[in-house]
């Protein structure tokens, strides 16, 4: 994939899909900026990239704070003078019955999953537009979920947030197309990450008929045509494609990465 020397910022870079996306982009030659509220985790991601001969920098980034986004963009501008890609991977998953989900917790879900994407895209647009004018294109990839396409029991707040990310992505694709900024969303199913496995633990805690975490993973694997849950690399490869020149005419789309789980 044509990613060599592209400057790409990834949020949620301390673990899971965000970390693997950083590693994958760097392996293809991108210059990665790893942002996360977990500074030590982001630093570890960069250490892994640099140990493999790649280029990476990290900074602490609270994606819910407009000032933090401004500071991040200023730091990248000073060092690179452009931004070729933004991957909004940071996220939170609230799992609870609807009547037990207080409004404060609901709002926290929207702040982390939706407001952060809004703030990030808005802050990054000038640098992305500058890069697109020079090279012919730039990319935003927003992480949604199959639960942004369909409903899920005990996931009302999460579904609301991920559905919003899906349509924000489409609206931006329409508006930013004239700037040659592509905007797409990625919709994973269950991924074996701390976030994904944590959601199963919460479902069991709230009474889902699953005796153990392993039983939950196995149940989803059996319902998945490809016979397994996703690994972070399965999703990171799709994100890398959407950041690369090979996807130069792909925008406003939603790419489902769930092994066929939602196809039936």
Rosetta silent file (secondary structure, phi, psi, omega in degrees, C-alpha in Angstrom):
SEQUENCE: XXXXXXXXXXXXXXXXXXXXXXXXXXXXXXXXXXXXXXXXXXXXXXXXXXXXXXXXXXXXXXXXXXXXXXXXXXXXXXXXXXXXXXXXXXXXXXXXXXXXXXXXXXXXXXXXXXXXXXXXXXXXXXXXXXXXXXXXXXXXXXXXXXXXXXXXXXXXXXXXXXXXXXXXXXXXXXXXXXXXXXXXXXXXXXXXXXXXXXXXXXXXXXXXXXXXXXXXXXXXXXXXXXXXXXXXXXXXXXXXXXXXXXXXXXXXXXXXXXXXXXXX
SCORE:     score description
SCORE:     0.000 S_00000001
   1 L     0.000  143.189 -176.417    0.000    0.000    0.000 S_00000001
   2 L   -81.341   88.692 -179.110    1.181    3.499   -0.867 S_00000001
   3 L  -129.202   -0.838 -174.651    1.773    4.916    2.603 S_00000001
   4 L   -58.501  125.384  177.573    5.493    5.706    2.579 S_00000001
   5 L    67.917    8.695  173.099    6.233    8.996    4.376 S_00000001
   6 L   -72.140  139.915  179.377    2.553    9.814    4.859 S_00000001
   7 E   -95.694  117.338 -173.114    1.963   11.643    8.144 S_00000001
   8 E  -133.370  129.886  175.967   -0.911    9.992   10.006 S_00000001
   9 E   -99.783  129.456  177.973   -2.358   10.650   13.464 S_00000001
  10 E  -120.476  126.597  174.613   -4.038    7.742   15.247 S_00000001
  11 E   -94.597  165.364 -175.900   -6.054    8.197   18.432 S_00000001
  12 L    63.169   34.379 -168.821   -6.649    5.438   20.948 S_00000001
  13 L   -82.769   -2.334 -174.422   -3.092    4.384   20.146 S_00000001
  14 L   -80.492  -17.613 -176.372   -2.221    2.821   23.508 S_00000001
  15 L  -163.638  173.963  170.024   -3.923   -0.532   22.917 S_00000001
  16 H    58.857 -139.097 -177.513   -6.231   -2.625   20.788 S_00000001
  17 H   -62.505  -39.762 -179.323   -7.161   -1.536   17.278 S_00000001
  18 H   -60.698  -47.197  179.008   -5.462    1.852   17.704 S_00000001
  19 H   -62.068  -46.993 -178.157   -2.116    0.322   18.636 S_00000001
  20 H   -64.974  -33.840  176.717   -2.242   -2.247   15.842 S_00000001
  21 H   -62.963  -43.639  176.153   -3.186    0.452   13.342 S_00000001
  22 H   -57.517  -47.799 -178.091   -0.097    2.425   14.324 S_00000001
  23 H   -62.301  -41.755 -177.450    2.089   -0.657   13.899 S_00000001
  24 H   -69.374  -44.936  178.409    0.557   -1.527   10.538 S_00000001
  25 H   -60.412  -43.900 -179.581    0.784    1.996    9.121 S_00000001
  26 H   -65.527  -36.646  178.781    4.407    2.288   10.223 S_00000001
  27 H   -63.156  -25.550  176.914    5.240   -1.098    8.691 S_00000001
  28 L   -93.081    7.816  172.530    4.065    0.337    5.364 S_00000001
  29 L    99.623    3.363  179.483    6.322    3.366    5.763 S_00000001
  30 L   -73.296  154.775  172.053    4.015    5.972    7.294 S_00000001
  31 E   -95.442  108.239 -168.262    5.225    8.524    9.831 S_00000001
  32 E   -98.467  136.280  169.224    2.879    7.806   12.733 S_00000001
  33 E  -112.351  117.189 -175.159    1.718   10.112   15.506 S_00000001
  34 E  -101.323  115.451 -179.590    0.237    8.056   18.348 S_00000001
  35 E  -115.388  137.374  177.854   -2.205    9.912   20.578 S_00000001
  36 E  -164.579  151.290  174.624   -3.906    8.599   23.692 S_00000001
  37 L   -67.047  -24.437  175.250   -4.944    9.788   27.134 S_00000001
  38 L   -86.237   91.733 -175.610   -2.763    6.884   28.333 S_00000001
  39 H   -60.882  -42.769 -178.352    0.628    8.475   27.744 S_00000001
  40 H   -65.532  -38.578  177.937    2.622    5.416   28.788 S_00000001
  41 H   -65.823  -40.981  177.223    0.636    3.153   26.494 S_00000001
  42 H   -64.210  -38.679  178.065    1.138    5.495   23.534 S_00000001
  43 H   -63.549  -39.948  178.573    4.853    5.619   24.309 S_00000001
  44 H   -64.260  -38.880  176.297    5.010    1.820   24.306 S_00000001
  45 H   -59.154  -45.976  179.175    3.337    1.754   20.895 S_00000001
  46 H   -65.084  -38.290  177.508    5.992    4.116   19.553 S_00000001
  47 H   -59.761  -40.549  179.130    8.782    2.070   21.130 S_00000001
  48 H   -64.829  -40.101  179.587    7.539   -1.001   19.268 S_00000001
  49 H   -65.311  -47.683 -177.086    7.484    0.913   15.978 S_00000001
  50 H   -67.267  -33.307  176.964   10.945    2.351   16.423 S_00000001
  51 H   -64.547  -26.966  178.677   12.354   -1.034   17.471 S_00000001
  52 L   -91.403    5.051  177.629   11.125   -2.360   14.126 S_00000001
  53 L    91.422   10.316 -179.213   12.817    0.494   12.255 S_00000001
  54 L   -92.894 -178.430 -178.521    9.748    2.691   11.771 S_00000001
  55 E  -116.256  124.759 -178.843    9.045    6.352   12.490 S_00000001
  56 E  -154.942  149.063  172.815    6.687    7.350   15.315 S_00000001
  57 E  -134.898  153.294 -179.643    6.034   10.076   17.863 S_00000001
  58 E  -130.704  157.075  169.764    3.560   10.067   20.730 S_00000001
  59 E  -154.951  154.552  176.683    1.744   12.581   22.869 S_00000001
  60 E   -73.629  128.297 -176.464   -0.917   12.515   25.526 S_00000001
  61 L  -139.592  112.810  171.054   -4.225   13.403   23.912 S_00000001
  62 L   -88.913  104.092 -171.192   -7.586   13.665   25.638 S_00000001
  63 L   -68.173   -9.994  179.702   -9.816   13.469   22.565 S_00000001
  64 L   -88.626   -2.337 -174.874  -12.760   15.055   24.402 S_00000001
  65 L  -112.494  121.122 -177.921  -10.919   18.363   24.871 S_00000001
  66 H   -60.414  -39.318  179.638  -10.824   20.956   22.082 S_00000001
  67 H   -63.376  -36.203  179.324   -7.643   22.541   23.442 S_00000001
  68 H   -65.463  -39.085  176.238   -5.877   19.181   23.376 S_00000001
  69 H   -65.290  -41.932  178.662   -6.727   18.760   19.697 S_00000001
  70 H   -60.302  -45.049 -179.967   -5.492   22.263   18.940 S_00000001
  71 H   -63.202  -39.564  179.730   -2.190   21.556   20.688 S_00000001
  72 H   -63.818  -43.895 -179.888   -1.783   18.267   18.818 S_00000001
  73 H   -65.677  -38.394  178.334   -2.342   19.914   15.444 S_00000001
  74 H   -64.639  -38.861  179.090    0.095   22.694   16.273 S_00000001
  75 H   -65.329  -42.677  179.000    2.752   20.138   17.255 S_00000001
  76 H   -68.072  -39.132  178.592    2.299   18.206   14.002 S_00000001
  77 H   -61.707  -43.358 -179.734    2.287   21.427   11.970 S_00000001
  78 H   -62.923  -37.336 -174.326    5.565   22.563   13.521 S_00000001
  79 H   -89.251  -34.197 -171.900    7.253   19.247   12.798 S_00000001
  80 H  -120.078  -25.093 -177.657    5.678   18.153    9.515 S_00000001
  81 L    66.254   12.176  177.917    3.726   21.117    8.059 S_00000001
  82 L  -165.614  166.873  173.442    1.040   18.694    6.887 S_00000001
  83 L  -143.492  119.963 -177.370   -1.204   15.795    7.871 S_00000001
  84 L   -90.053  -22.085 -177.582   -2.069   13.094    5.343 S_00000001
  85 E  -156.952  147.246  174.807   -4.406   11.043    7.498 S_00000001
  86 E  -128.657  126.219  176.148   -6.440   11.030   10.707 S_00000001
  87 E  -115.413  111.044  178.740   -7.694    7.804   12.297 S_00000001
  88 E   -90.148   91.320 -175.721  -10.268    8.372   15.034 S_00000001
  89 L  -106.924  -16.538 -178.970   -9.938    5.108   16.941 S_00000001
  90 L   -60.843  138.836 -178.716  -10.364    6.226   20.563 S_00000001
  91 L  -163.305  166.394  178.733  -13.571    4.915   22.057 S_00000001
  92 L  -135.823  141.684  177.995  -15.645    3.852   25.050 S_00000001
  93 L  -122.402  110.168  174.919  -18.263    1.094   25.230 S_00000001
  94 L   -89.422  122.030  178.301  -21.077    1.423   27.754 S_00000001
  95 L  -121.764  110.964 -179.923  -22.845   -1.917   28.281 S_00000001
  96 L  -168.162  150.725  173.517  -25.911   -1.798   30.521 S_00000001
  97 L   -55.745  147.866 -175.120  -29.679   -2.268   30.304 S_00000001
  98 H   -53.368  -46.608 -176.509  -31.401    0.854   28.992 S_00000001
  99 H   -71.113  -14.772  178.572  -33.185    1.620   32.274 S_00000001
 100 H  -100.637    4.574  179.153  -29.927    1.273   34.202 S_00000001
 101 L   -96.741  100.144  179.701  -27.993    3.656   31.956 S_00000001
 102 L   -66.238  157.576 -175.070  -28.062    7.021   33.698 S_00000001
 103 H   -63.707  -34.037  178.610  -28.048   10.163   31.604 S_00000001
 104 H   -63.338  -42.124  177.874  -24.584   11.158   32.836 S_00000001
 105 H   -67.781  -40.223  175.082  -23.162    7.832   31.658 S_00000001
 106 H   -57.025  -47.080 -178.447  -25.041    8.181   28.359 S_00000001
 107 H   -65.111  -36.739  176.907  -23.553   11.639   27.845 S_00000001
 108 H   -60.911  -40.907  177.550  -20.075   10.326   28.650 S_00000001
 109 H   -59.339  -44.387 -178.769  -20.533    7.727   25.906 S_00000001
 110 H   -69.664  -36.631 -179.175  -21.453   10.396   23.362 S_00000001
 111 H   -62.679  -45.988 -177.216  -18.628   12.697   24.456 S_00000001
 112 H   -73.006  -40.935 -171.833  -15.933   10.060   23.985 S_00000001
 113 H   -91.619  -27.852 -175.557  -17.300    8.434   20.839 S_00000001
 114 H  -111.564  -53.126 -177.856  -18.963   11.282   18.938 S_00000001
 115 H   -58.601  -37.093 -178.750  -17.751   14.650   20.214 S_00000001
 116 H   -64.008  -37.844  179.083  -14.136   13.498   19.908 S_00000001
 117 H   -68.014  -43.208  176.536  -14.608   12.647   16.234 S_00000001
 118 H   -57.587  -51.057 -177.989  -16.243   16.010   15.590 S_00000001
 119 H   -63.268  -42.082 -177.902  -13.434   17.865   17.364 S_00000001
 120 H   -65.725  -46.316  179.893  -10.702   15.831   15.717 S_00000001
 121 H   -63.367  -40.309 -179.423  -12.005   16.211   12.186 S_00000001
 122 H   -66.627  -42.605 -179.283  -12.547   19.936   12.666 S_00000001
 123 H   -68.420  -35.543 -174.739   -9.083   20.488   14.121 S_00000001
 124 H   -83.801  -18.355 -172.381   -7.348   18.406   11.464 S_00000001
 125 H   -53.524  -45.892 -178.820   -9.129   19.756    8.389 S_00000001
 126 H   -60.086  -43.986  179.206   -6.709   22.640    7.625 S_00000001
 127 H   -69.290  -36.884  177.006   -3.617   20.409    7.724 S_00000001
 128 H   -64.698  -42.175  179.134   -5.396   17.670    5.790 S_00000001
 129 H   -63.906  -38.256  177.730   -6.495   20.160    3.150 S_00000001
 130 H   -62.506  -44.845  179.234   -2.924   21.441    2.841 S_00000001
 131 H   -65.465  -40.766 -178.875   -1.624   17.908    2.315 S_00000001
 132 H   -64.837  -37.847  178.719   -4.379   17.109   -0.171 S_00000001
 133 H   -65.075  -31.876 -177.645   -3.609   20.215   -2.233 S_00000001
 134 H   -84.072  -34.010 -172.057    0.029   19.165   -2.435 S_00000001
 135 H  -117.012   -8.160  178.494   -0.369   15.439   -3.054 S_00000001
 136 L   100.351   -4.578  178.416   -3.858   14.984   -4.466 S_00000001
 137 L   178.598  154.949  173.244   -5.588   13.524   -1.448 S_00000001
 138 E  -145.209  168.768 -171.103   -5.863   13.033    2.312 S_00000001
 139 E  -141.593  142.807  167.151   -7.957   10.707    4.448 S_00000001
 140 E  -119.261  132.221  174.633  -10.045   10.515    7.594 S_00000001
 141 E  -123.334  121.091 -179.323  -11.026    7.101    8.954 S_00000001
 142 E  -108.390  129.738  179.013  -13.580    6.988   11.750 S_00000001
 143 E   -82.879  115.757  170.973  -14.073    3.840   13.823 S_00000001
 144 L  -107.943 -134.841 -175.727  -17.718    2.925   14.167 S_00000001
 145 L  -170.319  162.410  170.185  -19.036   -0.603   14.767 S_00000001
 146 H   -64.130  -20.150  175.221  -21.544   -3.104   13.436 S_00000001
 147 H   -81.229    6.616  165.128  -23.554   -1.697   16.354 S_00000001
 148 H   -97.303   -0.962  179.535  -23.618    1.546   14.392 S_00000001
 149 L  -116.233  -24.688 -177.221  -25.540   -0.363   11.715 S_00000001
 150 L  -144.851  163.078 -177.735  -27.826   -2.579   13.809 S_00000001
 151 L   -82.036  158.789  176.823  -29.207   -2.689   17.320 S_00000001
 152 L  -146.230  132.718  179.201  -27.800   -4.594   20.256 S_00000001
 153 L   -60.587  137.498  179.733  -29.309   -5.454   23.621 S_00000001
 154 L    67.037   17.287  179.710  -27.706   -3.553   26.520 S_00000001
 155 L  -127.536   28.996 -174.735  -25.861   -1.330   24.034 S_00000001
 156 H   -59.215  -45.177 -179.199  -28.350    1.524   23.543 S_00000001
 157 H   -66.846  -40.667 -179.599  -25.861    4.275   24.411 S_00000001
 158 H   -67.120  -45.356  178.064  -23.105    2.678   22.346 S_00000001
 159 H   -58.964  -41.696  178.616  -25.362    2.105   19.325 S_00000001
 160 H   -58.650  -44.868 -177.333  -26.467    5.738   19.502 S_00000001
 161 H   -69.084  -42.627 -175.994  -22.877    6.953   19.446 S_00000001
 162 H   -75.554  -28.626  171.510  -21.670    4.673   16.678 S_00000001
 163 H   -65.461  -37.956  177.543  -24.695    5.414   14.496 S_00000001
 164 H   -64.998  -40.817  177.975  -23.866    9.101   14.860 S_00000001
 165 H   -60.717  -40.622  179.795  -20.251    8.465   13.802 S_00000001
 166 H   -58.513  -48.091 -176.064  -21.519    6.688   10.684 S_00000001
 167 H   -80.400  -29.175  171.406  -23.630    9.626    9.510 S_00000001
 168 H   -60.555  -41.256  178.480  -21.132   12.294   10.578 S_00000001
 169 H   -58.748  -46.293 -179.272  -18.667   10.443    8.353 S_00000001
 170 H   -65.541  -40.531  179.134  -21.018   10.568    5.385 S_00000001
 171 H   -62.283  -42.299  179.390  -21.802   14.258    5.912 S_00000001
 172 H   -68.898  -35.583  177.225  -18.102   15.116    5.997 S_00000001
 173 H   -59.428  -41.113  178.757  -17.419   12.996    2.913 S_00000001
 174 H   -66.398  -44.234 -174.776  -19.952   15.092    1.005 S_00000001
 175 H   -76.272  -36.813 -173.243  -18.622   18.402    2.287 S_00000001
 176 H   -94.499   -1.778  179.021  -14.883   17.723    2.160 S_00000001
 177 H   -58.226  -36.329 -179.359  -14.823   15.906   -1.173 S_00000001
 178 H   -65.582  -19.548  176.571  -14.106   19.153   -2.985 S_00000001
 179 H   -92.155    2.031 -176.370  -10.921   19.402   -0.928 S_00000001
 180 L    63.445   32.558  172.332   -9.935   15.855   -1.946 S_00000001
 181 E  -102.315  116.225  178.605  -10.262   14.696    1.673 S_00000001
 182 E   -85.350  140.134 -179.618  -11.756   11.201    1.787 S_00000001
 183 E  -134.178  117.739 -177.377  -13.854   10.313    4.846 S_00000001
 184 E  -134.989  158.786  176.359  -14.866    6.721    5.569 S_00000001
 185 E  -118.211  148.518  178.574  -16.032    4.655    8.526 S_00000001
 186 E  -116.737  136.057 -171.755  -14.964    1.161    9.587 S_00000001
 187 E  -125.156   86.430  178.364  -17.430   -1.131   11.367 S_00000001
 188 E   -75.571  156.299  164.438  -15.852   -4.055   13.236 S_00000001
 189 L   -88.861 -145.970  178.046  -17.718   -6.841   14.933 S_00000001
 190 L   -66.875  124.332  175.097  -16.262   -8.446   18.042 S_00000001
 191 E  -116.384  136.783 -178.282  -12.514   -7.847   18.111 S_00000001
 192 L   -77.861   77.959  177.314  -10.382   -9.595   20.719 S_00000001
 193 L  -128.668  168.701  176.155   -9.188   -6.412   22.410 S_00000001
 194 H   -55.509  -37.570  179.990   -9.590   -5.121   25.980 S_00000001
 195 H   -67.442  -48.466 -176.997  -12.610   -3.077   24.797 S_00000001
 196 H   -65.957  -46.226  179.818  -14.303   -5.938   22.967 S_00000001
 197 H   -69.706  -32.674  176.176  -13.729   -8.568   25.627 S_00000001
 198 H   -62.334  -34.350  178.917  -14.666   -6.076   28.324 S_00000001
 199 H   -65.633  -38.518  177.215  -18.066   -5.643   26.683 S_00000001
 200 H   -66.057  -40.286  177.446  -18.709   -9.372   26.958 S_00000001
 201 H   -60.109  -40.697 -179.816  -17.709   -9.318   30.628 S_00000001
 202 H   -67.022  -37.502  177.917  -20.183   -6.483   31.227 S_00000001
 203 H   -63.182  -42.138  177.625  -22.952   -8.381   29.461 S_00000001
 204 H   -62.692  -41.500  179.751  -22.334  -11.393   31.707 S_00000001
 205 H   -60.675  -34.174 -177.784  -22.357   -9.100   34.754 S_00000001
 206 L   -93.292   13.940  170.101  -25.749   -7.741   33.695 S_00000001
 207 L   101.464    9.156  176.226  -27.278  -11.178   33.300 S_00000001
 208 L   -61.594  140.521 -174.709  -26.567  -12.290   29.742 S_00000001
 209 L   -76.012   62.994  178.224  -26.968  -16.105   29.579 S_00000001
 210 L  -127.154  121.111 -176.231  -23.254  -16.781   29.124 S_00000001
 211 L   -68.886  -34.131 -177.129  -21.458  -18.857   31.756 S_00000001
 212 L  -145.990  166.994  175.692  -17.966  -17.523   30.952 S_00000001
 213 H   -61.244  -44.585  179.568  -16.099  -15.062   28.773 S_00000001
 214 H   -60.021  -37.077  178.071  -14.755  -17.902   26.628 S_00000001
 215 H   -63.614  -37.781  177.664  -18.286  -19.148   26.115 S_00000001
 216 H   -64.860  -45.049  178.370  -19.266  -15.706   24.829 S_00000001
 217 H   -62.138  -42.814 -179.734  -16.368  -15.583   22.384 S_00000001
 218 H   -65.914  -36.799  178.251  -17.172  -19.104   21.187 S_00000001
 219 H   -61.689  -45.670 -179.784  -20.845  -18.247   20.733 S_00000001
 220 H   -67.099  -39.573  178.047  -19.990  -15.303   18.485 S_00000001
 221 H   -59.440  -41.080 -179.258  -17.430  -17.376   16.585 S_00000001
 222 H   -67.835  -29.775  179.153  -20.088  -20.025   15.863 S_00000001
 223 H   -85.708   -4.426 -178.244  -22.470  -17.355   14.563 S_00000001
 224 L   -97.950  124.555 -178.807  -19.760  -15.874   12.336 S_00000001
 225 L   -52.167  -33.682 -179.651  -19.464  -17.384    8.834 S_00000001
 226 L   -85.211   -1.992  167.319  -15.661  -17.214    9.037 S_00000001
 227 L    79.782   15.103  178.992  -15.738  -19.089   12.335 S_00000001
 228 L  -159.352  162.379  170.119  -13.800  -16.743   14.614 S_00000001
 229 L   -77.867  164.864 -179.039  -13.757  -13.317   16.230 S_00000001
 230 E   -80.078  151.308  168.305  -11.565  -10.628   14.679 S_00000001
 231 L  -101.220  154.777 -178.791   -8.003   -9.856   15.649 S_00000001
 232 H   -52.476  -34.622 -179.121   -6.825   -6.203   15.712 S_00000001
 233 H   -64.041  -32.301  178.934   -4.762   -6.778   12.552 S_00000001
 234 H   -59.669  -37.728 -179.517   -7.908   -7.699   10.606 S_00000001
 235 H   -82.400  -40.888 -178.155   -9.260   -4.207   11.242 S_00000001
 236 H   -60.534  -36.655  178.923   -5.939   -2.365   11.000 S_00000001
 237 H   -62.964  -37.310  178.522   -5.349   -3.662    7.477 S_00000001
 238 H   -69.190  -42.580  177.587   -8.663   -2.159    6.346 S_00000001
 239 H   -60.577  -43.442  179.418   -7.858    1.160    8.013 S_00000001
 240 H   -59.979  -42.580  177.088   -4.454    1.211    6.309 S_00000001
 241 H   -57.937  -43.336 -177.905   -6.110    0.677    2.927 S_00000001
 242 H   -70.852  -20.195  174.951   -8.437    3.628    3.540 S_00000001
 243 H   -86.499  -18.506 -171.536   -5.437    5.810    4.419 S_00000001
 244 L   -87.531  164.224  179.186   -3.456    4.697    1.367 S_00000001
 245 H   -63.414  -23.534 -179.718   -3.466    6.026   -2.189 S_00000001
 246 H   -62.118  -20.359  179.252   -5.120    2.796   -3.343 S_00000001
 247 H  -102.117   27.528 -171.149   -8.416    4.078   -1.882 S_00000001
 248 L   -62.141  -16.988  178.872   -8.169    7.455   -3.638 S_00000001
 249 L  -116.904   22.210  179.062  -11.750    7.180   -5.035 S_00000001
 250 L  -110.159  113.983  176.569  -13.359    5.679   -1.920 S_00000001
 251 L  -153.137  150.914  179.112  -15.241    8.127    0.289 S_00000001
 252 L    74.383   14.845 -176.812  -18.484    8.231    2.235 S_00000001
 253 L  -105.472  165.650  176.189  -18.561    4.475    2.583 S_00000001
 254 E  -121.515  119.499 -179.439  -18.858    2.118    5.547 S_00000001
 255 E  -101.733  115.757 -179.264  -16.584   -0.915    5.532 S_00000001
 256 E   -88.753  128.389 -177.988  -17.861   -3.761    7.695 S_00000001
 257 E  -124.979   80.631 -174.080  -15.148   -5.980    9.181 S_00000001
 258 L  -140.462   18.366  177.681  -16.994   -8.752   11.000 S_00000001
 259 L    62.678   18.839 -179.450  -16.299  -12.022    9.191 S_00000001
 260 L    90.805    5.361 -175.647  -19.864  -12.011    7.845 S_00000001
 261 H   -56.403  -42.992 -175.820  -21.531  -11.848   11.277 S_00000001
 262 H   -90.178    6.425 -179.660  -24.020   -9.141   10.252 S_00000001
 263 H   -81.369   -8.665  179.514  -24.713  -10.653    6.818 S_00000001
 264 L  -138.443    0.000    0.000  -27.394  -12.921    8.241 S_00000001
